[in-house]
Amino acid sequence: MKNEMMRKLGLALLIGMLGAGLVACEDEGPAEEAGENIDETMEDTGDEMEEMGDEMEEAAED
């Protein structure tokens, strides 16, 4: 009985800590914004490289 109660208490604490962590992550700091900008730039660059590769492939076929 005591072990079961300790498990429930531990689980409740874990859920509470995870919930508090999610709330704390809502405010974006400058480093997070910079990281997101870098991610977007890398995705855009990858898309452009893929398009360029497609164009080169089409040109080679002609």
N, C-alpha and C positions, 0 to 999 in steps of 0.2 A: 504494500500500500504506500509506503513512504517513497520507494523508488518511482512509482507511478506518478506521485505528486511532484517529485523533483524533476521528472521528465517533462511534465506539463509546464512547470515553472520555467525550466530551461528553454523550452520551445517558445513560450510566451515572450521571454526576454530576447530571444533570437529574432522573432518576428518584429518586436518593438524596435530593436536596433536597426534592422533592415529598413523598416519604415522611416525611421529618423534619418537614415542615410540617404534615402530617396528624396526626402524633403530638403535636405541640405544641398542636394545637387541641382536644385532648380536655378539658383543664381549662377550665371556664367561669369567667370572671371576673364581677364584679358588673355591668359594662357589658353584657356579652353576655346575662346573665340578664334585665336590665332591658329590653333590646331584644326578647328573646323574649316577655316579658310584654306589651310594647306591641303586638307582632305579634298575639298571641292576643286581646288586647282589641279591636284593630281588626277582626279576623276575626269575633269575636262580635258586635260592633256592626253590622257589615255584614250578618250573618245576621239579626239582629233587625230591621234596617231593611227587609230583603227580605221578612220575614214580615209586617211592618206594612203594606208596600205591597200584598202579596197580600190581606191582610184588608180594606184600604181598597177594593181593586178588587172584592172579593166584595160588600162593603157597597154599592158603587155600582151593581152589577148588580141588587141586590135592590130 
